[in-house]
Amino acid sequence: MIADYENKAADVLMRLMEKLAENGDAIISAMDKLIYLENSGVLDELVEMSGMVAGIKLLPEEFLDKDVQDLMSKNLELILTLATAVDDEMIVNLEKMIEAFKKAKEFEPAGLTGALKAMRDPEVQKALGFMLAFARNLGKTL
């Protein structure tokens, strides 16, 4: 009886070691993402959301037609994709962009001359450089 458990455990351990040898980099990358999601609190939110989705699926069919179910699945896939693709630096930059957007509620209209004068400001140059890099990368993906 004990020998059976030892043999099963040895078999499972051998299969795990084979998977690790074959996919080590992917496993480490996945673990890094999982650790990030846990440390950021996103993992808890995803678990909570999955519970809500499971609860929604228990509703009678007349409330959830195929289109609604497809939409829910696509939205959940999008959220999961975003959650795993975002790193700490991206979150910090998004927070900075939101803060800058809030501060830009009051502004003076500017024409071409005003824009050219503003280009002397290092902060404007940095923001423009960021926007141009973003536009370039967006254009590559479209």
N, C-alpha and C positions, 0 to 999 in steps of 0.2 A: 504493500500500500504506500509506504513512504517512498519507495523506489519509483513508483509511478509519478508522484508529485515532483520528485527530483528530476526525473526524465523530462516531464512537461516543462518545468522551470528552466532546465538547461536548453530545451528546444526554443522556448520563447526568448531566452537571453541571446541565443545564437541568431535568431531572426532579427532581433533588435540591433545587434552588432552589425549584421549585414546591411540593414537599412541605414544605419549611421555611417558606415563606410561608403555606401553608394550615394547618400544624400546629405553628407555632413554640413556643407555650406548652406543648403536650403533649410536644414533643421535649425542651424544656428541663427539664420536670418529670421525664421519664423518665431523662434524663442525670443529674439530681440524685440520683435514687434509685439509679441504677447506681453513681455515685461513692460514695454512702453504703455500699452493699453491698460495694464493693471495699475501702473504707477500714476497714470494721468486720470484714472477714474472712469475712463471710457468703457473699459471692459464691464464694469458693474452696470453702466447704463445700457450697454448692449444686451446683457443678460436680462435686465428688467424689460427692455423692449421686446426681446424674444418671448418673454412670458405674456406680454400684451398681445403679440401676434398670435400666439397659441390660443389665447382666450378669444380673440376675434374669430379664429377659425372654427371655434365651437358654436358660433352663432348659426341659426338655421340657414339653410341654403338660400331661402328666398331673400335674405338680407345681403348675401354675398354672391353676386353672380361672378362669372369667369373673369370679366373685365376688372372688377374690383380686386379679385384675388391676384391677378397679374400685376396690377398697379402696386399693390402692397408688396409683392415680391420684388419688383423692380426698385421700389423705394428703399427696401431693406438692403438690397444688394448695393445700391448707391451709398447708403450710410456706412455699410461695412467697408466698402472700397475706400471711402474718404477716411474712415477711422484708421485703417491700416496704412494709408499713404502719407498721412500727416505726421511730421516730426516736431520736436520742440521748437526748432528755429522757425518753422513755418507758422506755428501758432503765435509765437512772439511777433513775427512780422505782420500777421493778420490783426493782432491786437493793436499794433502801432498804426496800421492803416485805418482801423475803425476809429481810433483816437484822433487821428489827423482829419478824418472825415467829419467827426463831431465838431472839431475846432474850426472847420472851413465853412460853417453855416453862414458866418458873416464875412462877406468879401466885397471887394470893389471890382467892377467890370474893368477888363484890361483889353487893349487892342494889341496890334502887332508890336508897336513901340514899347508898350508896357511889358510884353512877353520877352522882348529882347533885353530890356533893362533887368528883368528878373533873372535872366540867365547868368548874370554876374554873381548871383547869390549861390554859395557852395551848397546850401541845403536844397535849393531848387535844382541845381545840377545833379545832385545825388538822386533826388526823386525822379527826375527826368531819365536818368540812366537806368534806374530800376524799371520804370514804365517801358522804356525802349527794349530792355532785355526781356521783359514779360511779353511784349507784343511780338518780338522776334520768335520766342519759344512757342507762343500760342500759334503763330503763323505756321511754324513747322509741324505742329500737331493737327492742324486743320486740313 
